[in-house]
Amino acid sequence: LEQLKSAITEKTVLISIMFANNEIGTIQNVSQIGAIAHEHNVLFHTDAAQAVGHIPIDVKKMNIDLMSFSSHKIYGPKGIGALYLRSLMPRVKLNSIVYGGGQERNIRSGTLNVPGIVGFAKAVEIAVSEMNDENKKYKKWTDSMLEKFAAIGGKLNGHPENRLVHNLNIRFDGIEGKAIINSVSKKLAISAGSACTTQNVEPSHVLLALGLSEEQSHYAIRIGCGRFNTDDDIKVATGEILNALKSLNKIRI
């Protein structure tokens, strides 16, 4: 937060922060960041694509002026997103970048995707109503996996508490994450980073920002669990990864 304060100048008009990180699941202190922005008369935007449906959000209490989020992240239709704009004290105004019919109060012209909007709204309704129960389930699963992986040297990447409970980013020093992924690929779909960087062989800038070396960043794997997973799925996933680690350790030795 002190770095953020020092980065603000008289030319700063907007601060944009990811609410929760898509690689390591770390949740930012959005309320404090928003307060800092407002102390300097700066607008505050947060990308909440990973947070909506997983974390309780109150835009007023959290000092959020603008918030963007996506439907497909909460099991809604693909190809539709939403942008919240503060409407009071004072209202946030945006200049149009798409002109034509004047839809969305002249902010973004174009025929509205009505089925997508309806599906998105229903997805939000379900996600919010099921949030507490789902988070309890996810936490039980990721805590169980972390305990078993930590027992054989696995190290959590990211904050141990302020993180999305359905995300687990962990590394096993000395074993390439890609090797683990390839070993379990017939039964599991896990990754070494975000979907945005799947084909990128460069070390994750997120992991480097945590202080990991380039070598350590290549040891990481990211595991996610979701609404349609079961206890048995987690047992199978844990077992597959543990078996892969045993095999890869033998090769390394």
Order of alpha helices (4+ residues) and beta strands (2+ residues): alpha-beta-alpha-beta-beta-beta-alpha-beta-beta-alpha-alpha-alpha-beta-alpha
